[in-house]
């Protein structure tokens, strides 16, 4: 793993401490910062996996609330064979409706260096900007906010579109790709943990109010 290039050249990874964890590189630490800013729970290198090929693989992050592995790739580490193999092995193989723990099975995501902020002239050294990612296997990964449980997450466009946590429908919700530039990255993350927790509490309060209303249709109309 390498960090961002210095004046166009790859450099050795720099171990970086963030939130009490020592990461192998600054890029990994910046991804952890990004996940925290979106209230996405993460675990760093929690499990070494033996792939079907017999090769051992230690993914960078496991996101337990949304059933997603995240492998961070710097500009000088293009190989992704292990992530692709894991993605194939953990994808849904249900015959009929999906009954996996997470809709579509476990997702494997590749996290890249950031999309640069518009007008950033110091491109090579920037650690901010917007998050860039891709699915290691299968359809493209899209970033979404579940209006039901408040969790931010990545999903694929394989239907039905469901929240990976609460399994409620995400049909009709906004889905974003990296080029949409909606997910601030690393030290440039605009959302604080307090901001996202407040949003999740607000969503939970709205859901509790709706449940308390029961079948009173007039109460639902009042919400709008």
Wavefront OBJ file of the C-alpha trace (Angstrom):
o trace
v 0.000 0.000 0.000
v 1.293 3.469 -0.883
v 0.129 6.949 -0.054
v -0.724 9.785 -2.377
v 2.049 10.612 -4.862
v 4.513 13.392 -4.088
v 4.997 15.517 -7.219
v 3.736 12.697 -9.415
v 5.819 9.905 -7.878
v 4.562 7.116 -5.568
v 5.966 7.116 -2.047
v 6.054 4.520 0.681
v 3.019 4.210 2.907
v 3.183 6.360 6.017
v 1.657 4.750 9.134
v -0.951 7.162 10.479
v -2.782 7.245 13.802
v -6.431 8.220 13.722
v -9.126 7.673 16.354
v -6.794 5.478 18.410
v -5.984 3.145 15.490
v -2.648 2.959 13.672
v -3.310 2.590 9.968
v -0.779 1.365 7.448
v -1.203 4.492 5.343
v -2.604 8.002 5.357
v -5.121 6.980 2.703
v -6.592 4.315 5.008
v -6.788 6.845 7.841
v -8.536 9.316 5.539
v -11.094 6.652 4.602
v -11.699 5.976 8.313
v -12.252 9.717 8.808
v -14.693 9.715 5.883
v -16.654 6.779 7.305
v -16.807 8.419 10.739
v -18.112 11.632 9.206
v -21.016 9.642 7.733
v -21.644 7.654 10.958
v -20.696 4.418 9.178
v -19.399 1.959 11.763
v -16.078 0.380 10.760
v -13.596 -2.223 11.956
v -10.000 -2.110 10.744
v -8.465 -5.382 9.504
v -10.719 -7.499 11.747
v -10.353 -10.835 9.973
v -7.960 -12.712 7.712
v -9.965 -14.571 5.090
v -9.004 -17.709 3.183
v -10.330 -17.246 -0.332
v -11.654 -20.153 -2.455
v -8.312 -20.142 -4.298
v -6.535 -20.846 -0.994
v -4.946 -17.390 -0.894
v -5.046 -15.507 2.417
v -6.550 -12.031 2.333
v -6.773 -9.316 4.999
v -9.287 -6.665 3.826
v -8.758 -3.177 5.163
v -12.222 -2.469 6.588
v -15.385 -4.325 7.553
v -18.538 -2.201 7.846
v -20.715 -4.438 10.049
v -23.977 -2.481 9.961
v -24.168 -2.618 6.151
v -22.386 -5.898 5.391
v -19.623 -4.332 3.311
v -15.893 -4.920 2.970
v -13.797 -1.917 1.945
v -10.380 -2.353 0.338
v -8.412 0.895 0.066
v -6.221 1.214 -3.011
v -3.580 3.892 -3.530
v -2.285 5.103 -6.906
v 0.620 2.620 -6.957
v -1.363 -0.454 -5.848
v -3.585 -1.315 -8.825
v -3.963 -5.044 -8.091
v -7.436 -6.010 -6.995
v -7.632 -9.763 -7.633
v -8.224 -10.671 -3.986
v -11.024 -8.144 -3.578
v -12.661 -9.381 -6.787
v -12.424 -13.006 -5.632
v -13.922 -12.130 -2.250
v -16.720 -10.218 -3.952
v -17.591 -13.227 -6.103
v -17.415 -15.623 -3.147
v -19.644 -13.544 -0.860
v -22.234 -12.417 -3.435
v -25.826 -13.659 -3.184
v -26.481 -17.097 -4.618
v -30.068 -17.428 -3.452
v -32.406 -19.344 -5.754
v -35.358 -16.971 -5.635
v -35.815 -14.029 -3.237
v -32.618 -13.095 -1.398
v -32.464 -14.420 2.163
v -28.854 -13.389 2.800
v -28.010 -11.468 5.959
v -27.635 -8.385 3.711
v -29.545 -7.845 0.452
v -27.436 -9.201 -2.384
v -24.926 -10.801 -0.012
v -21.780 -9.162 1.331
v -20.514 -6.265 -0.773
v -16.843 -5.655 -1.520
v -15.984 -2.046 -2.234
v -12.764 -0.536 -3.574
v -11.897 2.865 -2.104
v -9.620 5.073 -4.198
v -7.839 8.368 -3.693
v -10.225 11.297 -3.675
v -11.942 13.094 -6.502
v -10.359 16.520 -6.300
v -12.180 19.612 -5.204
v -13.018 21.858 -8.143
v -10.233 24.403 -8.585
v -7.697 22.443 -6.483
v -4.377 23.306 -8.108
v -2.278 21.209 -5.709
v -3.773 17.977 -7.024
v -0.901 15.627 -6.281
v -0.768 16.402 -2.572
v -4.452 16.870 -1.789
v -5.968 14.590 0.845
v -9.398 16.162 0.693
v -11.960 16.455 -2.093
v -14.677 13.829 -2.571
v -14.700 10.070 -1.995
v -14.144 7.840 -5.027
v -15.067 4.164 -5.068
v -16.079 1.178 -7.210
v -17.605 -2.244 -6.647
v -14.987 -4.997 -6.780
v -17.502 -7.389 -8.347
v -20.913 -7.043 -9.930
v -22.941 -3.895 -10.696
v -21.656 -0.440 -9.830
v -21.948 0.719 -6.232
v -24.083 3.747 -5.428
v -24.075 5.799 -2.223
v -27.441 6.348 -0.556
v -29.135 7.474 2.654
v -31.887 5.223 3.970
v -34.839 7.435 4.999
v -36.139 4.682 7.300
v -33.175 3.898 9.564
v -30.916 6.851 8.720
v -27.894 4.759 7.704
v -25.642 5.920 4.890
v -24.431 3.054 2.744
v -23.466 1.690 -0.635
v -25.869 -0.423 -2.663
v -25.899 -1.844 -6.183
v -28.579 -1.281 -8.795
v -29.546 -4.951 -8.665
v -33.244 -4.894 -7.815
v -35.006 -4.769 -5.483
v -33.225 -1.689 -4.133
v -33.155 -2.196 -0.369
v -31.431 -0.743 2.645
v -28.661 -3.139 3.625
v -29.484 -2.626 7.309
v -33.271 -2.483 7.695
v -34.156 -3.975 4.259
v -36.756 -1.272 3.623
v -37.229 -0.135 0.034
v -34.930 2.504 -1.430
v -36.922 2.784 -4.655
v -37.266 6.434 -5.536
v -34.413 7.551 -3.245
v -31.407 9.505 -4.519
v -28.468 7.281 -5.465
v -25.054 8.810 -6.047
v -21.908 7.842 -7.948
v -18.426 9.280 -7.239
v -18.681 11.867 -10.019
v -21.713 13.373 -8.236
v -19.302 14.611 -5.564
v -21.709 14.346 -2.632
v -19.439 12.478 -0.187
v -16.695 14.744 1.242
v -13.467 12.835 1.735
v -10.845 12.644 4.463
v -9.753 15.851 6.113
v -12.150 17.705 3.837
v -15.233 15.977 5.246
v -17.847 18.601 5.948
v -20.197 16.424 8.002
v -19.289 15.985 11.661
v -20.200 12.902 13.669
v -22.564 15.057 15.726
v -24.317 16.193 12.522
v -24.988 12.680 11.273
v -26.045 11.386 14.689
v -28.503 14.253 14.931
v -29.953 13.325 11.550
v -30.323 9.698 12.598
v -32.109 10.782 15.800
v -34.434 12.982 13.756
v -35.265 10.084 11.426
v -35.869 7.792 14.420
v -38.197 10.394 15.985
v -40.150 10.698 12.735
v -40.503 6.913 12.505
v -41.708 6.734 16.136
v -44.283 9.437 15.475
v -45.509 7.639 12.367
v -45.834 4.341 14.248
v -47.732 6.071 17.058
v -50.160 7.435 14.496
v -51.105 3.871 13.600
v -53.642 3.655 10.825
v -54.867 7.243 11.159
v -54.477 8.390 7.591
v -55.081 12.020 8.480
v -52.004 11.980 10.687
v -49.911 10.820 7.706
v -51.294 13.692 5.645
v -50.274 16.100 8.373
v -46.644 14.971 7.999
v -46.641 16.381 4.497
l 1 2 3 4 5 6 7 8 9 10 11 12 13 14 15 16 17 18 19 20 21 22 23 24 25 26 27 28 29 30 31 32 33 34 35 36 37 38 39 40 41 42 43 44 45 46 47 48 49 50 51 52 53 54 55 56 57 58 59 60 61 62 63 64 65 66 67 68 69 70 71 72 73 74 75 76 77 78 79 80 81 82 83 84 85 86 87 88 89 90 91 92 93 94 95 96 97 98 99 100 101 102 103 104 105 106 107 108 109 110 111 112 113 114 115 116 117 118 119 120 121 122 123 124 125 126 127 128 129 130 131 132 133 134 135 136 137 138 139 140 141 142 143 144 145 146 147 148 149 150 151 152 153 154 155 156 157 158 159 160 161 162 163 164 165 166 167 168 169 170 171 172 173 174 175 176 177 178 179 180 181 182 183 184 185 186 187 188 189 190 191 192 193 194 195 196 197 198 199 200 201 202 203 204 205 206 207 208 209 210 211 212 213 214 215 216 217 218 219 220 221 222 223 224
